[in-house]
């Protein structure tokens, strides 16, 4: 156990840990403030500010935390697409990317596009570069990766667990069926897809 903590403190993800811990705590604090269980938080994403928010009893938005901080640990501090290492501090922070792009709203698939289930952290090369995602759908191979990332989060005690289950399904089979059905609809709408070039060993 001592070696585990030594490796954790000495690892390159050490600067990200306080931000991730703070994000988890703010989710729990918000639930207490609203008088509900953390499991009952209905968390949404605001693309304009790249933050997570809830709506209180008076229908007012309450910002909770940055989406980057809340999601980082479930990608092990690496880009979802190419597995390049990233830091939550400094100039080259990862982008909060929609796995299924926002342009699908125009095709009538926008109801849950901003859900936590569809948010991943991507390096700027993958999200903004010439060979990056742009408005394309990632290849079917990446859908399994999204499912794995979501299952990481669901299997943990993270306060976002129940929000994600509410968005995609209570059981693992139901969640896979949800992703597969959404993917087929998205491919029918956009047709073209992209395949990232991995720069490091796949982690999930």
N, C-alpha and C positions, 0 to 999 in steps of 0.2 A: 504494500500500500504506500509506503514511504517513497518508493521508486516511482510509482504512478504519479504522485503529486510533484515529484521532482521533474519528471518528464513534462508534466502539464505546465509547470511554471517556466521551464526552460524552452518550451516549444515556441514555434513561430506564431501560434495562434493566441499566445498569452495576452497581447493587447486587446484582443476581441472579447475575452472572457468577462471583464467588468461590464461591458456594454450589453452583452447577452443576459447576464444576471440581472442588470437593472431593468431590461425590457420585460423579463419574466415577472419581476417584483411589481412593476407598474401595472401590469395586467391584473395581478392579484389585488393590489391596492384599489384599483378602479372598481373591481367587483365588490369589494367591501364597502366602498363609498356609495355605490348604487344599491347596496343592500341585497345583493344576489350572490349565489355561489359562483366562483370562477368558471365552473363548468357551464354556466348559463349565459356567459357573455356572448353576445352576438357581434363578433368583430368584423369590421369591414375595412377596405383599403381605399385610401384617397390617392389616386395616381399623381395628382398635382403636387402634393407635398411628400409623397412616398412614405406616408405614415399610416398607422392603424387607428381606427376610431370606433366608438360605440355611440349609439343614440340613447339618451336618457329618457326618463319617464315624461319629460316635457317636450320630447321630439327634438332635442338639441344635440348637435354633435359634440362629442367629448374626445379630443385627441388623447391617445394612450401612449404610443411609443413609435419610434421609427421602425418600419418594416424590416430594414436591413438587420437591426440589432436583434429582432425577434426571430429571424429565420436563419441567421448565420450558422449556429451550431449544428443545424440539421443538414448542412452541406459540408460540414467539417472544415469550414473556412476556405472553401474552394469554389471556383466558378462552376455552376451547374453543367455547363456545356463542355468546356475544354479542360476542367480541373486545374486550371492555373490557380495559384495561391492568391488570396486577397487579404487586405486589411480594412477594418471598419473605420480606421483613422487615417488622416492624411488626404492627399489630393486624389489618389487613384482608388477611391471607394468603389465597390461594385454597384451596378445598377440594379434596381428592383424591376425585374422583367416579367412580362406576362408570357407564360409558356404558349398559350393560345392568344394570338395578338389581338389588340384592341379593335382592329379593323373588322373583326368578326361581328361587332355590334351592328354594323350596317347590313349584315346578312341575317339578322334576327337571332344571333347566338349570344347576345350580350348580357343576358340575365345574371349570370354568375361569373363573368369574366374577371371581375375584380375580387373574387373570393380568394381567401388565403391558399386554397388548394392549387390555384393557378399561378401563384407568385413564386418566382425563383430569383436567386441572386446570380448575376452574370457579370463577367468582366466587360469592360467597355469595348474590347476588340470583338467579342462575340455578339454583343448587343448593338453596337453602333458601327462596327467596321464594314469594309466593302464586302467581305465574305461572311458577315454576321447575319443575324436572324431577320432583321428588318420587319417586314410584315408577312413573313413566311411561317409555315407551321414546321416545327422540328420533325425529323423523321420518326417513323413508328418506333424505332429502337429507343428513342428518347422518352417515349411514353412510359415504358417500363421503369425508367429512371425516375420519372416524376412520381409514379406510384410508390416506388421504394422510398423516396424522400418523404412523401406524405405518411407512409407507414412508420418511418422513424419517429415522426412528430406525434403520431397517434399513440404509439407504444410508450411514449414518455409521459411524464406527469406535467408537461407544459400546459399552461392555461388555454392555449389555442387548440388543444386536442379536440374538445367537444364542438368548437366552432367548425373545425374541419370536417368532423363526422357529420354534423348537421348539413353541411354543404354537399357532401359526396356520398354519404351512406353510413349506416350503423355498422355493417359488417364488411370484412375485407373483400369478399366476392362481390357484394353490391357496389363497393367503391371501384373495383376494377371494371365492372360493367358500365358504371357511370363514365369513367375515363374513356373506355373504348367507344362508347356511343357518341360521346362528345367529339372524339377524334374523327370518327367517320363523318359526322356532320360538318366538321371544320374542313376536312379534306374535300368534301363535295363542294363546299363554298369557295375555297381558295385554290385547290388543285395542287399547286406547287409547294414543295417543302425544301428544307435545307438540312445539311449534315455538318456538324461542327468538327473541327480538327482538334483532337485532344493533344495537349502538350505535356500531360503528366498521366501517371497511371490512374485508371478509374478507381474511385473510392466507394461508389455505391451504384 
